[in-house]
Amino acid sequence: MISSACPGWICYPEKTIGSYVLPCISSVKSPQQSIGAISKQHLCYKLGFRPGEIYHVTVMPCYDKKLEASRDDFVFHDESDELTTEVDSVLTTAEVLDLIQALTLVFVETKKGVDSLEYWLHSNGFPATTNHGDRSQPLFLKTVSQVNINRPLNG
């Protein structure tokens, strides 16, 4: 039996050697896909969610993990017969670092919390822009225009 959690290695025999090696490759899922399957096919039901209501993101060190998550092997039909992926998105560690260096997003549970956080950030000298459903359309468009990683936010 041959085993690997590297999707690049798995693709190599699939595309080059074929039937000679494929029967010897383990069918056990990688850790990324195992957690995805547990989250979407077991845990969500225990918590009272449908699989489509959970957005499962993994952070992995290799770009090939994106390829793995997009394979048809890891898509299933949920109870309402909708196609659902076990892992919805894969970020590499390099991409996470880029996000951290470019922009910080903070999610707050309440609209009042959003307003309080924005006030605190501005009061302490941190440029910030926020938005929630009670804001006007022009203010929303201003906020969205400020979320551009190529230019700094204006306080």
Buried (B, 14 or more C-beta within 10 A) or exposed (E): EEEEBEBEBBBEBEEEEEEEEEEEBEEEBBEBBEBBBBBBBEBBEEEEEBBBEBEBEBEBEBEBBBBBBBBEEBEBEBEEEEEBBBBBEBBBEEBEEEEEEEEEEEEBEEBEBBBEBBEEBBEEEEEBBBBBEEBEEEEEEBBEEBEEEEEEEEE
